[in-house]
Amino acid sequence: MSQTPKTPPKPAPKQPEFKFRTKPVAERSIWESWAVLPAKTRLRISLAITTVAAIGIWASDKLEEAIPAPKDAAKTPQSPSPNAA
């Protein structure tokens, strides 16, 4: 009878420790504060910002269709000629 040697169980992988997690809130940069937020919260904030931007683009297109820009607005202003006094 042979017994197999018991191997010690592998420890669970640790989450990386970030130095900014231990900083006081007043000393964190915006990026550090963002990184400390839970992933689900960061995802929801990002989706909300993206949704607002998409709605703004859509509304801008609809307003441009409803209220077209005047023809004169497309022209660039001409610089005065060098001979003008």
Protein Blocks (a to p, Z undefined) as FASTA:
>chain_A
ZZdddddddddddddddfklmpcfklpcfklmmmmpcfklmmmmmmmmmmmmmmmmmmmm
mmmmmmccdfklmpccddddfkbZZ
